[in-house]
Amino acid sequence: MPSRRQIREAVVQFLYCADLEGGGDPTALRESFWRFVTESDRKTLALAIWKSMRHLAKSREERHDEFLKRLPAALEALAGEPSLESGATLLERIASLEHEWSSRLHALSNIRRDDDDDLVTERFTDGIERLFSIERDLVAARTGFLRILEDHPALRPRLEPIAGTLNRLARISERLLQLEHPEDFPEQSDFKKILSSKASIEKLRTEADRMADAVLGLKPQLDEQLNAVIENFAPERIDPIDRAILRLGAWEILHNPDVPNPVAINEAVDLAKEFGTTDSGRFVNGILDQIARG
């Protein structure tokens, strides 16, 4: 889970970016902002999903080869039954989808992971989403074929081998598709890293958005409070990063009783030292100390 420090850093960065846009609607910045801020975390998440998918794909390879070996005999059995043309069409579609799935898996294996984080994340995310889409199509095609087989018990002895393979592939598909929404399967121990990564990204955004919205909603009042302390205060005359930190710190002191004033001030000073100029820490400390004293 993200630390309080990480959440506050994200809030300051968002407030800073919102100010640089000239006071427009900050919500318009949110998606691009979070895409940038969570680059590394999203890459970790995509690679965790890929690792689990690749592990499951190993057992799939054997079943895929088995399917290809049994396919000709199954198509031959169906060829003698004109009324089962739809069954043959479904088997051919399954073969085509299986080939596409394997090709895309191979392409994902060749992606360089040391490229730009955002580029790596985009490539893996797009590739994984396409694999999920193919997997859903495969589930539908296999289900359709097996239903046709149920309606023609006389053919079952000749088609039982490929039906068995399709059922085994279906069980692997069920497991693979759980990766699309791992939060629905918390009992799966091997999903822990994926769930942790997703929860961390969501928690960071939820908490940071909540705090940023609270500060922005009270920005005029916070600037009035700062004006009462800073002689000749004008927001545009203060360094943008210092301004963001002061607004966040003032909001916590004046409107967030859950955080003791000394803690709010110390954390604001730490942020000023990290993001601001050489004098930012002393400047922020002095202003917020006066705000806290009332």
C-alpha positions as MATLAB code, in Angstrom:
seq = 'MPSRRQIREAVVQFLYCADLEGGGDPTALRESFWRFVTESDRKTLALAIWKSMRHLAKSREERHDEFLKRLPAALEALAGEPSLESGATLLERIASLEHEWSSRLHALSNIRRDDDDDLVTERFTDGIERLFSIERDLVAARTGFLRILEDHPALRPRLEPIAGTLNRLARISERLLQLEHPEDFPEQSDFKKILSSKASIEKLRTEADRMADAVLGLKPQLDEQLNAVIENFAPERIDPIDRAILRLGAWEILHNPDVPNPVAINEAVDLAKEFGTTDSGRFVNGILDQIARG';
ca = [
       0.000    0.000    0.000;
       1.221    3.547   -0.671;
       2.642    5.422    2.297;
       1.281    8.733    3.534;
       4.421   10.329    2.106;
       3.753    8.904   -1.364;
       0.160   10.137   -1.268;
       1.213   13.652   -0.234;
       3.891   13.731   -2.928;
       1.244   12.893   -5.531;
      -1.079   15.608   -4.162;
       1.656   18.239   -4.367;
       2.557   17.197   -7.901;
      -1.082   17.391   -8.979;
      -1.621   20.808   -7.375;
       1.561   22.012   -9.052;
       0.453   20.756  -12.483;
      -3.037   22.214  -12.044;
      -1.559   25.650  -11.300;
       0.701   25.524  -14.338;
      -2.352   25.060  -16.546;
      -3.490   28.571  -15.694;
      -6.305   27.744  -13.336;
      -8.380   25.641  -15.751;
     -10.451   22.643  -14.724;
      -7.995   20.366  -12.855;
     -10.123   17.285  -13.536;
      -9.143   17.543  -17.206;
      -5.561   16.809  -16.155;
      -6.312   13.750  -14.082;
      -5.946   10.930  -16.598;
      -2.709   12.187  -18.128;
      -1.358   13.040  -14.674;
      -2.038    9.592  -13.239;
      -0.720    7.899  -16.339;
       2.575    9.686  -15.762;
       2.728    9.277  -11.978;
       1.947    5.547  -11.998;
       4.225    4.570  -14.905;
       6.450    2.345  -12.783;
       3.569    0.795  -10.805;
       1.580    0.039  -13.958;
       4.626   -1.641  -15.473;
       4.999   -3.799  -12.352;
       1.329   -4.762  -12.569;
       1.473   -5.612  -16.282;
       4.576   -7.768  -15.792;
       3.005   -9.572  -12.822;
      -0.035  -10.468  -14.942;
       2.245  -11.536  -17.777;
       4.298  -13.765  -15.472;
       1.175  -15.609  -14.290;
      -0.146  -15.861  -17.834;
       3.125  -17.293  -19.125;
       3.142  -19.862  -16.314;
      -0.355  -21.036  -17.244;
       0.577  -21.048  -20.922;
       3.125  -23.808  -20.305;
       0.389  -26.321  -19.537;
      -1.609  -24.951  -22.449;
       1.151  -25.748  -24.973;
       0.833  -29.490  -24.411;
      -2.947  -29.371  -24.795;
      -2.643  -27.175  -27.881;
      -0.336  -29.719  -29.559;
      -2.756  -32.470  -28.582;
      -5.618  -30.525  -30.179;
      -3.718  -30.094  -33.450;
      -2.941  -33.838  -33.612;
      -6.573  -34.780  -33.057;
      -8.047  -32.103  -35.322;
      -7.721  -33.925  -38.702;
      -9.556  -37.030  -37.451;
     -12.311  -34.894  -35.943;
     -12.786  -32.925  -39.162;
     -12.881  -36.181  -41.138;
     -15.626  -37.511  -38.855;
     -17.650  -34.344  -39.298;
     -17.152  -34.281  -43.063;
     -19.394  -37.315  -43.446;
     -22.281  -35.500  -41.767;
     -23.585  -32.558  -43.844;
     -25.797  -31.462  -40.961;
     -22.678  -30.931  -38.840;
     -21.029  -28.376  -41.077;
     -21.331  -25.822  -38.266;
     -19.322  -28.144  -36.012;
     -16.490  -28.313  -38.542;
     -16.595  -24.532  -38.903;
     -16.273  -24.141  -35.138;
     -13.306  -26.520  -34.970;
     -11.557  -24.596  -37.735;
     -12.260  -21.344  -35.893;
     -10.843  -22.826  -32.694;
      -7.693  -23.839  -34.588;
      -7.357  -20.320  -36.016;
      -7.863  -18.674  -32.626;
      -5.396  -21.049  -30.971;
      -2.798  -20.128  -33.575;
      -3.391  -16.419  -33.036;
      -3.165  -16.864  -29.272;
       0.182  -18.649  -29.545;
       1.538  -16.039  -31.968;
       0.605  -13.164  -29.702;
       2.053  -14.929  -26.679;
       5.319  -15.306  -28.573;
       5.261  -11.613  -29.510;
       4.825  -10.651  -25.854;
       7.795  -12.828  -24.926;
       9.985  -10.747  -27.244;
       9.118   -7.333  -25.805;
      12.144   -5.585  -24.338;
      11.478   -4.798  -20.690;
      14.261   -2.240  -20.321;
      12.587    0.282  -22.648;
      10.684    3.337  -21.427;
       8.298    2.285  -18.619;
       5.236    3.753  -20.283;
       6.062    2.103  -23.614;
       6.666   -1.301  -21.993;
       3.429   -1.008  -20.010;
       1.440   -0.044  -23.093;
       2.807   -2.930  -25.145;
       2.223   -5.529  -22.439;
      -1.200   -4.164  -21.496;
      -2.386   -4.094  -25.112;
      -1.004   -7.574  -25.769;
      -2.519   -9.057  -22.627;
      -5.916   -7.483  -23.349;
      -5.843   -9.007  -26.828;
      -5.023  -12.432  -25.350;
      -7.988  -12.117  -22.993;
     -10.212  -11.213  -25.952;
      -9.025  -14.241  -27.938;
      -9.495  -16.420  -24.870;
     -13.126  -15.333  -24.531;
     -13.706  -16.118  -28.209;
     -12.150  -19.542  -27.699;
     -14.415  -20.261  -24.749;
     -17.472  -19.425  -26.844;
     -16.302  -21.539  -29.806;
     -15.418  -24.565  -27.651;
     -18.725  -24.350  -25.805;
     -20.597  -24.187  -29.108;
     -18.823  -27.245  -30.471;
     -19.353  -29.317  -27.323;
     -23.068  -28.486  -27.366;
     -23.321  -29.737  -30.946;
     -21.588  -32.947  -29.877;
     -24.146  -33.455  -27.094;
     -26.911  -33.390  -29.699;
     -25.246  -36.153  -31.767;
     -24.373  -38.992  -29.373;
     -23.728  -41.397  -32.260;
     -20.604  -39.411  -33.197;
     -19.319  -39.187  -29.638;
     -16.941  -42.191  -29.836;
     -15.112  -40.680  -32.835;
     -15.100  -37.144  -31.427;
     -14.478  -37.982  -27.784;
     -10.660  -37.534  -28.081;
     -10.883  -33.956  -29.318;
     -13.765  -33.223  -26.933;
     -11.543  -34.312  -24.042;
      -8.792  -31.997  -25.245;
     -11.218  -29.099  -25.570;
     -12.467  -29.675  -22.028;
      -8.923  -29.634  -20.700;
      -8.194  -26.425  -22.633;
     -11.412  -24.961  -21.200;
     -10.154  -25.514  -17.651;
      -6.937  -23.674  -18.511;
      -8.965  -20.873  -20.104;
     -11.033  -20.518  -16.951;
      -7.839  -20.036  -14.948;
      -6.371  -17.607  -17.462;
      -9.488  -15.459  -17.535;
      -9.354  -15.145  -13.751;
      -6.281  -12.976  -14.335;
      -8.497  -10.399  -16.046;
     -10.299   -9.680  -12.763;
      -8.066  -11.185  -10.046;
      -9.862   -9.181   -7.349;
     -12.813  -11.552   -7.831;
     -10.602  -14.491   -6.826;
      -8.764  -13.394   -3.644;
      -8.393  -17.026   -2.581;
      -5.842  -17.608   -5.362;
      -2.501  -17.311   -3.585;
      -0.546  -16.825   -6.816;
      -2.558  -13.659   -7.547;
      -1.242  -11.891   -4.444;
       1.345   -9.768   -6.233;
      -1.157   -8.742   -8.906;
      -3.782   -7.853   -6.299;
      -1.233   -5.924   -4.253;
      -0.090   -3.919   -7.275;
      -3.652   -3.102   -8.352;
      -4.708   -2.147   -4.833;
      -1.660    0.080   -4.389;
      -2.362    2.016   -7.601;
      -6.049    2.410   -6.740;
      -5.340    3.466   -3.136;
      -2.781    6.063   -4.206;
      -5.154    7.617   -6.702;
      -8.221    7.518   -4.441;
      -6.480    9.122   -1.469;
      -4.517   11.667   -3.492;
      -7.591   12.720   -5.471;
      -9.564   13.095   -2.239;
      -6.936   15.359   -0.673;
      -6.318   17.357   -3.855;
     -10.052   17.971   -4.301;
     -10.334   19.133   -0.705;
      -7.475   21.622   -1.171;
      -8.790   22.886   -4.516;
     -12.277   23.273   -3.093;
     -10.932   25.621   -0.425;
      -8.198   27.310   -2.459;
      -9.593   30.893   -2.167;
      -9.951   30.554    1.620;
      -6.514   28.970    1.962;
      -4.972   31.804   -0.055;
      -6.687   34.296    2.254;
      -5.134   32.579    5.255;
      -1.740   32.655    3.607;
      -2.252   36.297    2.678;
      -2.792   37.094    6.343;
       0.619   35.668    7.152;
       2.769   36.509    4.117;
       3.314   40.215    3.607;
       2.279   41.341    0.113;
       1.162   37.792   -0.633;
       0.252   37.057   -4.229;
       0.087   33.405   -5.274;
       1.713   34.076   -8.644;
       4.775   35.567   -6.930;
       5.550   32.402   -5.001;
       7.360   29.447   -6.558;
       4.653   27.077   -7.888;
       5.919   24.067   -5.942;
       6.145   26.062   -2.707;
       2.638   27.334   -3.374;
       1.289   23.795   -3.752;
       3.010   22.655   -0.547;
       1.760   25.688    1.402;
      -1.809   25.112    0.298;
      -1.673   21.446    1.236;
      -0.027   22.215    4.578;
      -2.491   25.010    5.374;
      -5.411   22.741    4.517;
      -4.139   20.009    6.844;
      -3.581   22.469    9.700;
      -6.920   24.247    9.325;
      -9.232   21.512    8.018;
      -7.803   18.079    8.824;
      -8.039   17.397   12.554;
      -6.769   13.845   12.099;
      -3.227   15.147   11.531;
      -1.459   16.976   14.402;
      -0.118   20.379   13.377;
       3.557   19.510   14.072;
       3.225   16.452   11.831;
       1.615   18.459    9.024;
       4.358   21.094    9.252;
       7.237   18.615    9.373;
       5.887   16.660    6.410;
       5.381   19.873    4.423;
       8.969   20.926    5.174;
      10.234   17.525    4.014;
       8.300   17.915    0.757;
       9.703   21.420    0.306;
      13.245   20.124    0.766;
      12.607   17.353   -1.752;
      10.826   19.357   -4.453;
      11.634   22.994   -3.780;
      14.684   25.259   -3.752;
      17.398   25.534   -1.133;
      15.341   28.017    0.888;
      11.979   26.305    0.459;
      12.158   24.283    3.671;
      12.752   27.295    5.890;
      10.168   29.370    4.034;
       7.428   26.721    4.295;
       8.252   26.032    7.934;
       7.962   29.694    8.893;
       4.652   30.271    7.088;
       2.924   27.125    8.303;
       4.125   27.654   11.842;
       2.344   31.021   11.857;
      -0.779   29.451   10.328;
      -0.804   26.857   13.115;
      -0.500   29.512   15.785;
      -3.538   31.284   14.355;
];
